[in-house]
Amino acid sequence: MPNVFLGSGGGDYDEALPTLDNQLSTRLLFIHQEQWQKRLLSKYGQLVLIDATYRTTKYNVALIFLVVPTATKYMVVAEFVIQSECEGDIAEALEIIRGKNPNWSPEFFMTDYSEAEMLAIRRVSPGVRVMLCDLHREQCWLRWVKDSKHGLSQDEASSLLDMLRDLAYEPPAQKGPVDSGYRQLELKLQESQVWQDHKAVQSWLQTKWLAIPEVLKYTFLPRNRTTLATLFTTIIDVFLPSQLREFSFLNVVRAFRYQLTSLA
């Protein structure tokens, strides 16, 4: 039987799932995790990717996946729906998942640039390091530099993006030499013509980006418009079993190749 937890008190999957859409008049929290997902989270949960997906149903709710990199592929290890992607709701879901997985000791979380996700992660796991997803970061940068209201020419936008990418992949400055690689790139950016000519660039970078050089990648689910019950039925009955079958197959292939290598 899958583990299903509701913010209002709990219930079994078969009883809870059909009532999801009816709960939208009150505060909604629906969390799902299979036993095999618990095992994977315990084994591979040092690094966890958190990603919110929208417009998967006809309602304005967030579907959030926790994903871990295994030896063969990325695997979803828990999923939950919340009515709004605020710090408190995300933190509550993460607290419940952590409570149901006592052997889970994350060291890193990777997220997009969501202040609510970052604050929730730090509230639930204060010692965890939060890293930024480079796909979402790049999308955000491109949207900003291409927005005509910021007044950047094509050459200025290209130059700014190049400097930001250099910063993103340089290790952050430590409490030490001022002339570290990161600090030099930061100074180069601040002394650049595009920085000097555009107050909007200065404000945007100083308030949002300069302190976040860590990057990784993750992207996820296609969008459609259906009910919550149908969405989670598809996830639980179709998507997750398909993931598990593929994961099992890849591990069998991996083990077989290892045996062949050992016999060679």
C-alpha positions, -999 to +999 in steps of 0.1 A: +000+000+000+015+034-009+022+059+018-002+088+014-002+118+039-026+146+040-020+179+058-054+176+075-045+144+092-039+115+068-057+087+050-052+058+027-046+063-010-078+047-022-099+069+001-079+101-003-073+103-040-110+107-052-114+136-027-085+157-039-105+180-060-130+186-032-103+197-008-095+228-029-120+248-009-097+242+022-060+241+026-046+213+004-016+191+010-013+157-007+020+137-005+026+104-021+056+080-017+059+043-025+080+019-005+105+016-033+108+054-035+116+054+003+144+029-004+159+050-032+156+082-011+175+064+018+202+051-005+207+081-030+192+110-010+225+129-003+216+151-033+179+159-039+165+179-067+133+198-060+112+210-089+077+226-090+055+219-121+025+241-129-005+239-152-007+201-149-044+204-139-072+228-143-065+242-108-039+267-098-018+243-076+019+233-076+029+197-082+064+193-067+088+163-072+117+152-052+143+135-074+176+118-068+204+108-092+209+070-090+237+049-106+216+046-138+191+075-140+173+102-121+144+088-101+114+105-085+114+096-048+084+116-035+058+139-050+033+163-034+007+189-043+003+222-024-022+249-030+004+277-031+041+275-035+049+293-003+076+287+022+053+273+049+035+248+027+067+235+012+084+232+046+054+213+060+055+188+031+093+184+035+089+179+073+063+152+068+085+134+042+116+137+064+096+123+093+085+093+073+121+087+061+142+087+092+173+073+074+173+102+049+202+126+055+204+151+026+236+171+021+226+191-010+193+203-025+191+216-060+163+240-070+153+267-094+155+304-083+126+301-058+130+320-026+102+300-011+118+267-018+152+278-006+138+292+027+117+260+032+147+238+027+168+258+051+140+257+077+137+220+075+174+211+070+195+241+083+228+224+075+220+215+039+236+233+010+212+247-016+223+248-052+208+264-082+195+247-113+214+260-144+185+254-167+161+277-148+189+301-142+197+303-179+160+308-188+157+336-163+188+354-176+177+351-212+142+364-205+157+394-186+183+405-211+159+401-240+132+422-223+131+455-242+123+475-211+158+469-198+173+486-228+201+462-237+214+460-272+221+425-287+259+430-281+253+441-245+231+412-238+256+388-252+284+403-233+265+402-200+254+366-205+291+356-211+302+372-179+274+357-159+281+322-172+318+327-163+307+336-128+283+307-125+309+281-131+337+296-110+339+285-073+327+312-049+352+333-031+361+321+003+372+340+034+406+346+021+424+363-008+405+392-025+421+382-058+403+348-060+391+338-094+355+345-085+363+379-071+382+388-102+353+379-124+329+398-102+351+429-105+353+424-142+315+424-144+312+455-122+338+474-142+322+464-176+306+490-198+272+473-197+273+475-159+283+511-159+257+521-185+227+504-170+214+509-135+188+482-141+216+457-146+233+468-114+201+465-094+191+432-108+224+415-103+231+429-069+198+419-054+194+385-071+223+368-087+259+377-076+258+354-046+247+323-064+274+307-085+265+270-078+248+253-108+234+219-118+206+208-141+172+193-139+139+195-159+107+175-158+071+169-167+049+178-197+019+201-191-018+193-195-051+203-179-069+177-160-083+170-124-060+164-095-074+129-090-067+120-127-032+136-125-022+116-094-038+084-108-016+088-139+015+095-118+009+066-094-005+040-117+014+048-150+043+071-146+059+057-114+056+020-124+071+029-158+100+046-140+105+016-117+105-008-146+131+013-165+152+016-134+151-021-128+160-029-164+189-005-164+203-020-133+200-056-147+219-044-178+245-027-156+250-058-135+252-080-166+279-058-181+298-058-149+298-097-149+310-098-185+338-073-176+348-095-146+349-126-168+370-110-195 
